[in-house]
Amino acid sequence: MDTSTGSTASDRSVDEGLVCTSCGATPPPGQEPAARLTWSRGTDGRRTTWTCDRCSRANLRSIEGKLDPAWW
Ligand SMILES: [Zn+2]
């Protein structure tokens, strides 16, 4: 029998910091907790992506015109 152990510590939910995937902006020091609420969170595969409030606003304008209202 194989003794393959140690596959439990792969789920690292470490704080890697917020970085806007659109413009690369980062929240000011101390503002990360607030940014997590205001920024748009998405998932790209297994990664978590963040879009800052400024970019999400800009994206929303273009998205609203393209996507069906039912999508929301
Ligand atoms: Zn941005």
PDB file of the backbone (N, CA, C, O) and the ligand in Angstrom, with CONECT records:
HET     ZN  A 101       1
ATOM      1  N   MET A   1       0.841  -1.196   0.000  1.00  0.00           N
ATOM      2  CA  MET A   1       0.000   0.000   0.000  1.00  0.00           C
ATOM      3  C   MET A   1       0.878   1.249   0.000  1.00  0.00           C
ATOM      4  O   MET A   1       1.944   1.300   0.613  1.00  0.00           O
ATOM      5  N   ASP A   2       0.405   2.193  -0.676  1.00  0.00           N
ATOM      6  CA  ASP A   2       1.150   3.452  -0.719  1.00  0.00           C
ATOM      7  C   ASP A   2       0.881   4.301   0.511  1.00  0.00           C
ATOM      8  O   ASP A   2      -0.249   4.410   0.987  1.00  0.00           O
ATOM      9  N   THR A   3       1.934   4.887   1.002  1.00  0.00           N
ATOM     10  CA  THR A   3       1.770   5.788   2.147  1.00  0.00           C
ATOM     11  C   THR A   3       1.882   7.229   1.687  1.00  0.00           C
ATOM     12  O   THR A   3       2.803   7.954   2.064  1.00  0.00           O
ATOM     13  N   SER A   4       0.940   7.620   0.877  1.00  0.00           N
ATOM     14  CA  SER A   4       0.972   8.978   0.338  1.00  0.00           C
ATOM     15  C   SER A   4       0.099   9.899   1.190  1.00  0.00           C
ATOM     16  O   SER A   4      -1.119   9.985   1.032  1.00  0.00           O
ATOM     17  N   THR A   5       0.767  10.556   2.067  1.00  0.00           N
ATOM     18  CA  THR A   5       0.030  11.463   2.935  1.00  0.00           C
ATOM     19  C   THR A   5       0.538  12.893   2.729  1.00  0.00           C
ATOM     20  O   THR A   5       1.543  13.116   2.054  1.00  0.00           O
ATOM     21  N   GLY A   6      -0.138  13.807   3.292  1.00  0.00           N
ATOM     22  CA  GLY A   6       0.322  15.188   3.221  1.00  0.00           C
ATOM     23  C   GLY A   6      -0.327  15.948   2.082  1.00  0.00           C
ATOM     24  O   GLY A   6       0.265  16.884   1.545  1.00  0.00           O
ATOM     25  N   SER A   7      -1.533  15.559   1.705  1.00  0.00           N
ATOM     26  CA  SER A   7      -2.236  16.288   0.650  1.00  0.00           C
ATOM     27  C   SER A   7      -3.372  17.118   1.240  1.00  0.00           C
ATOM     28  O   SER A   7      -4.413  17.321   0.616  1.00  0.00           O
ATOM     29  N   THR A   8      -3.142  17.578   2.433  1.00  0.00           N
ATOM     30  CA  THR A   8      -4.215  18.332   3.081  1.00  0.00           C
ATOM     31  C   THR A   8      -3.867  19.811   3.223  1.00  0.00           C
ATOM     32  O   THR A   8      -4.739  20.648   3.457  1.00  0.00           O
ATOM     33  N   ALA A   9      -2.596  20.115   3.079  1.00  0.00           N
ATOM     34  CA  ALA A   9      -2.169  21.492   3.284  1.00  0.00           C
ATOM     35  C   ALA A   9      -2.064  22.249   1.966  1.00  0.00           C
ATOM     36  O   ALA A   9      -1.278  23.188   1.842  1.00  0.00           O
ATOM     37  N   SER A  10      -2.859  21.837   0.988  1.00  0.00           N
ATOM     38  CA  SER A  10      -2.797  22.499  -0.311  1.00  0.00           C
ATOM     39  C   SER A  10      -3.829  23.615  -0.417  1.00  0.00           C
ATOM     40  O   SER A  10      -3.775  24.443  -1.327  1.00  0.00           O
ATOM     41  N   ASP A  11      -4.754  23.625   0.511  1.00  0.00           N
ATOM     42  CA  ASP A  11      -5.812  24.636   0.455  1.00  0.00           C
ATOM     43  C   ASP A  11      -5.378  25.861   1.247  1.00  0.00           C
ATOM     44  O   ASP A  11      -5.719  26.022   2.419  1.00  0.00           O
ATOM     45  N   ARG A  12      -4.637  26.696   0.595  1.00  0.00           N
ATOM     46  CA  ARG A  12      -4.134  27.870   1.304  1.00  0.00           C
ATOM     47  C   ARG A  12      -5.006  29.086   1.005  1.00  0.00           C
ATOM     48  O   ARG A  12      -5.063  29.588  -0.118  1.00  0.00           O
ATOM     49  N   SER A  13      -5.665  29.525   2.038  1.00  0.00           N
ATOM     50  CA  SER A  13      -6.497  30.715   1.894  1.00  0.00           C
ATOM     51  C   SER A  13      -5.790  31.915   2.507  1.00  0.00           C
ATOM     52  O   SER A  13      -6.367  32.686   3.274  1.00  0.00           O
ATOM     53  N   VAL A  14      -4.548  32.041   2.148  1.00  0.00           N
ATOM     54  CA  VAL A  14      -3.732  33.098   2.720  1.00  0.00           C
ATOM     55  C   VAL A  14      -4.076  34.430   2.060  1.00  0.00           C
ATOM     56  O   VAL A  14      -4.452  34.497   0.890  1.00  0.00           O
ATOM     57  N   ASP A  15      -3.936  35.445   2.830  1.00  0.00           N
ATOM     58  CA  ASP A  15      -4.167  36.774   2.290  1.00  0.00           C
ATOM     59  C   ASP A  15      -3.068  37.130   1.303  1.00  0.00           C
ATOM     60  O   ASP A  15      -1.930  37.393   1.691  1.00  0.00           O
ATOM     61  N   GLU A  16      -3.415  37.137   0.052  1.00  0.00           N
ATOM     62  CA  GLU A  16      -2.417  37.500  -0.946  1.00  0.00           C
ATOM     63  C   GLU A  16      -2.528  38.967  -1.312  1.00  0.00           C
ATOM     64  O   GLU A  16      -1.761  39.465  -2.136  1.00  0.00           O
ATOM     65  N   GLY A  17      -3.456  39.645  -0.719  1.00  0.00           N
ATOM     66  CA  GLY A  17      -3.615  41.048  -1.028  1.00  0.00           C
ATOM     67  C   GLY A  17      -4.533  41.253  -2.221  1.00  0.00           C
ATOM     68  O   GLY A  17      -4.590  40.427  -3.132  1.00  0.00           O
ATOM     69  N   LEU A  18      -5.229  42.339  -2.198  1.00  0.00           N
ATOM     70  CA  LEU A  18      -6.139  42.631  -3.291  1.00  0.00           C
ATOM     71  C   LEU A  18      -5.397  43.364  -4.394  1.00  0.00           C
ATOM     72  O   LEU A  18      -4.693  44.345  -4.155  1.00  0.00           O
ATOM     73  N   VAL A  19      -5.573  42.869  -5.591  1.00  0.00           N
ATOM     74  CA  VAL A  19      -5.013  43.537  -6.758  1.00  0.00           C
ATOM     75  C   VAL A  19      -6.067  43.544  -7.845  1.00  0.00           C
ATOM     76  O   VAL A  19      -6.589  42.498  -8.230  1.00  0.00           O
ATOM     77  N   CYS A  20      -6.369  44.721  -8.330  1.00  0.00           N
ATOM     78  CA  CYS A  20      -7.361  44.821  -9.384  1.00  0.00           C
ATOM     79  C   CYS A  20      -6.820  44.156 -10.640  1.00  0.00           C
ATOM     80  O   CYS A  20      -5.720  44.462 -11.100  1.00  0.00           O
ATOM     81  N   THR A  21      -7.611  43.242 -11.187  1.00  0.00           N
ATOM     82  CA  THR A  21      -7.162  42.544 -12.377  1.00  0.00           C
ATOM     83  C   THR A  21      -7.290  43.418 -13.615  1.00  0.00           C
ATOM     84  O   THR A  21      -6.767  43.083 -14.679  1.00  0.00           O
ATOM     85  N   SER A  22      -7.980  44.528 -13.472  1.00  0.00           N
ATOM     86  CA  SER A  22      -8.178  45.393 -14.634  1.00  0.00           C
ATOM     87  C   SER A  22      -7.090  46.446 -14.730  1.00  0.00           C
ATOM     88  O   SER A  22      -6.494  46.636 -15.790  1.00  0.00           O
ATOM     89  N   CYS A  23      -6.832  47.131 -13.621  1.00  0.00           N
ATOM     90  CA  CYS A  23      -5.866  48.220 -13.668  1.00  0.00           C
ATOM     91  C   CYS A  23      -4.676  47.970 -12.746  1.00  0.00           C
ATOM     92  O   CYS A  23      -3.720  48.746 -12.750  1.00  0.00           O
ATOM     93  N   GLY A  24      -4.723  46.906 -11.963  1.00  0.00           N
ATOM     94  CA  GLY A  24      -3.591  46.589 -11.107  1.00  0.00           C
ATOM     95  C   GLY A  24      -3.522  47.431  -9.849  1.00  0.00           C
ATOM     96  O   GLY A  24      -2.497  47.460  -9.167  1.00  0.00           O
ATOM     97  N   ALA A  25      -4.602  48.110  -9.546  1.00  0.00           N
ATOM     98  CA  ALA A  25      -4.607  48.955  -8.361  1.00  0.00           C
ATOM     99  C   ALA A  25      -4.702  48.110  -7.101  1.00  0.00           C
ATOM    100  O   ALA A  25      -5.242  47.004  -7.111  1.00  0.00           O
ATOM    101  N   THR A  26      -4.168  48.653  -6.023  1.00  0.00           N
ATOM    102  CA  THR A  26      -4.280  47.981  -4.735  1.00  0.00           C
ATOM    103  C   THR A  26      -4.870  48.952  -3.732  1.00  0.00           C
ATOM    104  O   THR A  26      -4.605  50.153  -3.792  1.00  0.00           O
ATOM    105  N   PRO A  27      -5.667  48.438  -2.813  1.00  0.00           N
ATOM    106  CA  PRO A  27      -6.253  49.314  -1.800  1.00  0.00           C
ATOM    107  C   PRO A  27      -5.186  49.882  -0.883  1.00  0.00           C
ATOM    108  O   PRO A  27      -4.175  49.227  -0.627  1.00  0.00           O
ATOM    109  N   PRO A  28      -5.397  51.076  -0.393  1.00  0.00           N
ATOM    110  CA  PRO A  28      -4.441  51.672   0.541  1.00  0.00           C
ATOM    111  C   PRO A  28      -4.329  50.835   1.804  1.00  0.00           C
ATOM    112  O   PRO A  28      -5.245  50.082   2.137  1.00  0.00           O
ATOM    113  N   PRO A  29      -3.221  50.961   2.502  1.00  0.00           N
ATOM    114  CA  PRO A  29      -3.025  50.214   3.751  1.00  0.00           C
ATOM    115  C   PRO A  29      -4.170  50.459   4.720  1.00  0.00           C
ATOM    116  O   PRO A  29      -4.533  51.604   4.991  1.00  0.00           O
ATOM    117  N   GLY A  30      -4.733  49.381   5.236  1.00  0.00           N
ATOM    118  CA  GLY A  30      -5.823  49.516   6.184  1.00  0.00           C
ATOM    119  C   GLY A  30      -7.187  49.546   5.526  1.00  0.00           C
ATOM    120  O   GLY A  30      -8.218  49.475   6.195  1.00  0.00           O
ATOM    121  N   GLN A  31      -7.182  49.652   4.201  1.00  0.00           N
ATOM    122  CA  GLN A  31      -8.457  49.732   3.500  1.00  0.00           C
ATOM    123  C   GLN A  31      -8.853  48.404   2.864  1.00  0.00           C
ATOM    124  O   GLN A  31      -9.876  48.317   2.185  1.00  0.00           O
ATOM    125  N   GLU A  32      -8.052  47.385   3.080  1.00  0.00           N
ATOM    126  CA  GLU A  32      -8.362  46.112   2.437  1.00  0.00           C
ATOM    127  C   GLU A  32      -9.687  45.525   2.891  1.00  0.00           C
ATOM    128  O   GLU A  32     -10.451  45.047   2.053  1.00  0.00           O
ATOM    129  N   PRO A  33      -9.990  45.542   4.182  1.00  0.00           N
ATOM    130  CA  PRO A  33     -11.287  45.007   4.617  1.00  0.00           C
ATOM    131  C   PRO A  33     -12.437  45.716   3.928  1.00  0.00           C
ATOM    132  O   PRO A  33     -13.425  45.089   3.546  1.00  0.00           O
ATOM    133  N   ALA A  34     -12.305  47.029   3.770  1.00  0.00           N
ATOM    134  CA  ALA A  34     -13.362  47.775   3.103  1.00  0.00           C
ATOM    135  C   ALA A  34     -13.382  47.457   1.620  1.00  0.00           C
ATOM    136  O   ALA A  34     -14.443  47.368   1.003  1.00  0.00           O
ATOM    137  N   ALA A  35     -12.200  47.289   1.060  1.00  0.00           N
ATOM    138  CA  ALA A  35     -12.123  47.013  -0.374  1.00  0.00           C
ATOM    139  C   ALA A  35     -12.760  45.663  -0.694  1.00  0.00           C
ATOM    140  O   ALA A  35     -13.352  45.483  -1.758  1.00  0.00           O
ATOM    141  N   ARG A  36     -12.633  44.726   0.228  1.00  0.00           N
ATOM    142  CA  ARG A  36     -13.230  43.414  -0.023  1.00  0.00           C
ATOM    143  C   ARG A  36     -14.747  43.511  -0.151  1.00  0.00           C
ATOM    144  O   ARG A  36     -15.387  42.664  -0.775  1.00  0.00           O
ATOM    145  N   LEU A  37     -15.300  44.539   0.438  1.00  0.00           N
ATOM    146  CA  LEU A  37     -16.747  44.705   0.369  1.00  0.00           C
ATOM    147  C   LEU A  37     -17.151  45.495  -0.866  1.00  0.00           C
ATOM    148  O   LEU A  37     -18.207  45.261  -1.454  1.00  0.00           O
ATOM    149  N   THR A  38     -16.295  46.429  -1.247  1.00  0.00           N
ATOM    150  CA  THR A  38     -16.679  47.313  -2.340  1.00  0.00           C
ATOM    151  C   THR A  38     -16.170  46.808  -3.675  1.00  0.00           C
ATOM    152  O   THR A  38     -16.769  47.084  -4.715  1.00  0.00           O
ATOM    153  N   TRP A  39     -15.101  46.092  -3.658  1.00  0.00           N
ATOM    154  CA  TRP A  39     -14.570  45.574  -4.910  1.00  0.00           C
ATOM    155  C   TRP A  39     -15.415  44.401  -5.381  1.00  0.00           C
ATOM    156  O   TRP A  39     -16.079  43.728  -4.592  1.00  0.00           O
ATOM    157  N   SER A  40     -15.370  44.177  -6.678  1.00  0.00           N
ATOM    158  CA  SER A  40     -16.100  43.057  -7.249  1.00  0.00           C
ATOM    159  C   SER A  40     -15.210  41.825  -7.244  1.00  0.00           C
ATOM    160  O   SER A  40     -14.092  41.826  -7.759  1.00  0.00           O
ATOM    161  N   ARG A  41     -15.742  40.790  -6.649  1.00  0.00           N
ATOM    162  CA  ARG A  41     -14.973  39.556  -6.566  1.00  0.00           C
ATOM    163  C   ARG A  41     -15.447  38.568  -7.620  1.00  0.00           C
ATOM    164  O   ARG A  41     -16.645  38.369  -7.818  1.00  0.00           O
ATOM    165  N   GLY A  42     -14.501  37.967  -8.277  1.00  0.00           N
ATOM    166  CA  GLY A  42     -14.845  36.982  -9.286  1.00  0.00           C
ATOM    167  C   GLY A  42     -13.917  35.796  -9.191  1.00  0.00           C
ATOM    168  O   GLY A  42     -12.957  35.798  -8.421  1.00  0.00           O
ATOM    169  N   THR A  43     -14.210  34.791  -9.977  1.00  0.00           N
ATOM    170  CA  THR A  43     -13.359  33.618  -9.963  1.00  0.00           C
ATOM    171  C   THR A  43     -12.938  33.290 -11.381  1.00  0.00           C
ATOM    172  O   THR A  43     -13.764  33.225 -12.292  1.00  0.00           O
ATOM    173  N   ASP A  44     -11.654  33.086 -11.554  1.00  0.00           N
ATOM    174  CA  ASP A  44     -11.126  32.689 -12.845  1.00  0.00           C
ATOM    175  C   ASP A  44     -10.517  31.304 -12.674  1.00  0.00           C
ATOM    176  O   ASP A  44      -9.342  31.150 -12.342  1.00  0.00           O
ATOM    177  N   GLY A  45     -11.349  30.314 -12.910  1.00  0.00           N
ATOM    178  CA  GLY A  45     -10.883  28.962 -12.637  1.00  0.00           C
ATOM    179  C   GLY A  45     -10.860  28.744 -11.136  1.00  0.00           C
ATOM    180  O   GLY A  45     -11.896  28.809 -10.473  1.00  0.00           O
ATOM    181  N   ARG A  46      -9.691  28.489 -10.611  1.00  0.00           N
ATOM    182  CA  ARG A  46      -9.570  28.270  -9.167  1.00  0.00           C
ATOM    183  C   ARG A  46      -9.035  29.505  -8.473  1.00  0.00           C
ATOM    184  O   ARG A  46      -8.881  29.532  -7.252  1.00  0.00           O
ATOM    185  N   ARG A  47      -8.749  30.538  -9.274  1.00  0.00           N
ATOM    186  CA  ARG A  47      -8.200  31.741  -8.675  1.00  0.00           C
ATOM    187  C   ARG A  47      -9.303  32.745  -8.390  1.00  0.00           C
ATOM    188  O   ARG A  47     -10.345  32.771  -9.045  1.00  0.00           O
ATOM    189  N   THR A  48      -9.038  33.555  -7.405  1.00  0.00           N
ATOM    190  CA  THR A  48      -9.976  34.612  -7.077  1.00  0.00           C
ATOM    191  C   THR A  48      -9.489  35.921  -7.680  1.00  0.00           C
ATOM    192  O   THR A  48      -8.351  36.339  -7.466  1.00  0.00           O
ATOM    193  N   THR A  49     -10.350  36.542  -8.417  1.00  0.00           N
ATOM    194  CA  THR A  49      -9.978  37.792  -9.054  1.00  0.00           C
ATOM    195  C   THR A  49     -10.748  38.937  -8.419  1.00  0.00           C
ATOM    196  O   THR A  49     -11.876  38.781  -7.951  1.00  0.00           O
ATOM    197  N   TRP A  50     -10.100  40.089  -8.422  1.00  0.00           N
ATOM    198  CA  TRP A  50     -10.735  41.270  -7.841  1.00  0.00           C
ATOM    199  C   TRP A  50     -10.727  42.409  -8.853  1.00  0.00           C
ATOM    200  O   TRP A  50      -9.775  42.604  -9.608  1.00  0.00           O
ATOM    201  N   THR A  51     -11.823  43.147  -8.834  1.00  0.00           N
ATOM    202  CA  THR A  51     -11.909  44.332  -9.670  1.00  0.00           C
ATOM    203  C   THR A  51     -12.247  45.516  -8.783  1.00  0.00           C
ATOM    204  O   THR A  51     -13.243  45.489  -8.060  1.00  0.00           O
ATOM    205  N   CYS A  52     -11.438  46.534  -8.833  1.00  0.00           N
ATOM    206  CA  CYS A  52     -11.640  47.657  -7.931  1.00  0.00           C
ATOM    207  C   CYS A  52     -12.946  48.373  -8.249  1.00  0.00           C
ATOM    208  O   CYS A  52     -13.531  48.196  -9.318  1.00  0.00           O
ATOM    209  N   ASP A  53     -13.380  49.178  -7.302  1.00  0.00           N
ATOM    210  CA  ASP A  53     -14.689  49.804  -7.452  1.00  0.00           C
ATOM    211  C   ASP A  53     -14.733  50.714  -8.669  1.00  0.00           C
ATOM    212  O   ASP A  53     -15.772  50.860  -9.312  1.00  0.00           O
ATOM    213  N   ARG A  54     -13.613  51.316  -8.974  1.00  0.00           N
ATOM    214  CA  ARG A  54     -13.593  52.202 -10.132  1.00  0.00           C
ATOM    215  C   ARG A  54     -13.768  51.418 -11.417  1.00  0.00           C
ATOM    216  O   ARG A  54     -14.537  51.810 -12.295  1.00  0.00           O
ATOM    217  N   CYS A  55     -13.049  50.305 -11.526  1.00  0.00           N
ATOM    218  CA  CYS A  55     -13.135  49.507 -12.740  1.00  0.00           C
ATOM    219  C   CYS A  55     -14.487  48.819 -12.839  1.00  0.00           C
ATOM    220  O   CYS A  55     -15.047  48.700 -13.929  1.00  0.00           O
ATOM    221  N   SER A  56     -15.013  48.367 -11.712  1.00  0.00           N
ATOM    222  CA  SER A  56     -16.301  47.690 -11.768  1.00  0.00           C
ATOM    223  C   SER A  56     -17.384  48.653 -12.200  1.00  0.00           C
ATOM    224  O   SER A  56     -18.347  48.269 -12.862  1.00  0.00           O
ATOM    225  N   ARG A  57     -17.218  49.903 -11.821  1.00  0.00           N
ATOM    226  CA  ARG A  57     -18.179  50.893 -12.296  1.00  0.00           C
ATOM    227  C   ARG A  57     -18.082  51.062 -13.799  1.00  0.00           C
ATOM    228  O   ARG A  57     -19.093  51.106 -14.500  1.00  0.00           O
ATOM    229  N   ALA A  58     -16.869  51.156 -14.277  1.00  0.00           N
ATOM    230  CA  ALA A  58     -16.665  51.325 -15.707  1.00  0.00           C
ATOM    231  C   ALA A  58     -17.128  50.087 -16.459  1.00  0.00           C
ATOM    232  O   ALA A  58     -17.725  50.181 -17.531  1.00  0.00           O
ATOM    233  N   ASN A  59     -16.842  48.920 -15.879  1.00  0.00           N
ATOM    234  CA  ASN A  59     -17.257  47.687 -16.529  1.00  0.00           C
ATOM    235  C   ASN A  59     -18.763  47.560 -16.537  1.00  0.00           C
ATOM    236  O   ASN A  59     -19.359  47.091 -17.507  1.00  0.00           O
ATOM    237  N   LEU A  60     -19.365  47.982 -15.450  1.00  0.00           N
ATOM    238  CA  LEU A  60     -20.803  47.850 -15.333  1.00  0.00           C
ATOM    239  C   LEU A  60     -21.505  48.592 -16.454  1.00  0.00           C
ATOM    240  O   LEU A  60     -22.501  48.116 -16.999  1.00  0.00           O
ATOM    241  N   ARG A  61     -20.989  49.741 -16.789  1.00  0.00           N
ATOM    242  CA  ARG A  61     -21.621  50.506 -17.860  1.00  0.00           C
ATOM    243  C   ARG A  61     -21.604  49.741 -19.167  1.00  0.00           C
ATOM    244  O   ARG A  61     -22.601  49.698 -19.887  1.00  0.00           O
ATOM    245  N   SER A  62     -20.462  49.138 -19.470  1.00  0.00           N
ATOM    246  CA  SER A  62     -20.369  48.418 -20.736  1.00  0.00           C
ATOM    247  C   SER A  62     -21.097  47.086 -20.650  1.00  0.00           C
ATOM    248  O   SER A  62     -21.650  46.601 -21.637  1.00  0.00           O
ATOM    249  N   ILE A  63     -21.089  46.506 -19.467  1.00  0.00           N
ATOM    250  CA  ILE A  63     -21.749  45.215 -19.305  1.00  0.00           C
ATOM    251  C   ILE A  63     -23.261  45.373 -19.384  1.00  0.00           C
ATOM    252  O   ILE A  63     -23.952  44.552 -19.988  1.00  0.00           O
ATOM    253  N   GLU A  64     -23.753  46.410 -18.783  1.00  0.00           N
ATOM    254  CA  GLU A  64     -25.208  46.606 -18.757  1.00  0.00           C
ATOM    255  C   GLU A  64     -25.783  46.665 -20.156  1.00  0.00           C
ATOM    256  O   GLU A  64     -26.902  46.210 -20.396  1.00  0.00           O
ATOM    257  N   GLY A  65     -25.019  47.227 -21.082  1.00  0.00           N
ATOM    258  CA  GLY A  65     -25.549  47.377 -22.431  1.00  0.00           C
ATOM    259  C   GLY A  65     -25.486  46.103 -23.236  1.00  0.00           C
ATOM    260  O   GLY A  65     -26.136  45.985 -24.275  1.00  0.00           O
ATOM    261  N   LYS A  66     -24.702  45.141 -22.763  1.00  0.00           N
ATOM    262  CA  LYS A  66     -24.505  43.940 -23.555  1.00  0.00           C
ATOM    263  C   LYS A  66     -25.280  42.749 -23.009  1.00  0.00           C
ATOM    264  O   LYS A  66     -25.872  41.971 -23.757  1.00  0.00           O
ATOM    265  N   LEU A  67     -25.262  42.631 -21.699  1.00  0.00           N
ATOM    266  CA  LEU A  67     -25.893  41.452 -21.115  1.00  0.00           C
ATOM    267  C   LEU A  67     -27.386  41.655 -20.944  1.00  0.00           C
ATOM    268  O   LEU A  67     -27.875  42.775 -20.800  1.00  0.00           O
ATOM    269  N   ASP A  68     -28.078  40.559 -20.964  1.00  0.00           N
ATOM    270  CA  ASP A  68     -29.509  40.616 -20.715  1.00  0.00           C
ATOM    271  C   ASP A  68     -29.762  40.932 -19.250  1.00  0.00           C
ATOM    272  O   ASP A  68     -29.006  40.502 -18.379  1.00  0.00           O
ATOM    273  N   PRO A  69     -30.808  41.672 -18.980  1.00  0.00           N
ATOM    274  CA  PRO A  69     -31.155  41.979 -17.583  1.00  0.00           C
ATOM    275  C   PRO A  69     -31.409  40.722 -16.778  1.00  0.00           C
ATOM    276  O   PRO A  69     -31.267  40.718 -15.555  1.00  0.00           O
ATOM    277  N   ALA A  70     -31.780  39.666 -17.457  1.00  0.00           N
ATOM    278  CA  ALA A  70     -32.094  38.429 -16.749  1.00  0.00           C
ATOM    279  C   ALA A  70     -30.840  37.815 -16.146  1.00  0.00           C
ATOM    280  O   ALA A  70     -30.903  37.004 -15.222  1.00  0.00           O
ATOM    281  N   TRP A  71     -29.700  38.221 -16.691  1.00  0.00           N
ATOM    282  CA  TRP A  71     -28.458  37.664 -16.181  1.00  0.00           C
ATOM    283  C   TRP A  71     -28.213  38.115 -14.767  1.00  0.00           C
ATOM    284  O   TRP A  71     -27.583  37.403 -13.984  1.00  0.00           O
ATOM    285  N   TRP A  72     -28.685  39.248 -14.440  1.00  0.00           N
ATOM    286  CA  TRP A  72     -28.509  39.776 -13.097  1.00  0.00           C
ATOM    287  C   TRP A  72     -29.654  39.251 -12.265  1.00  0.00           C
ATOM    288  O   TRP A  72     -29.742  39.553 -11.075  1.00  0.00           O
TER     289      TRP A  72
HETATM  290 ZN    ZN A 101      -9.157  48.771 -11.240  1.00  0.00          ZN2+
END
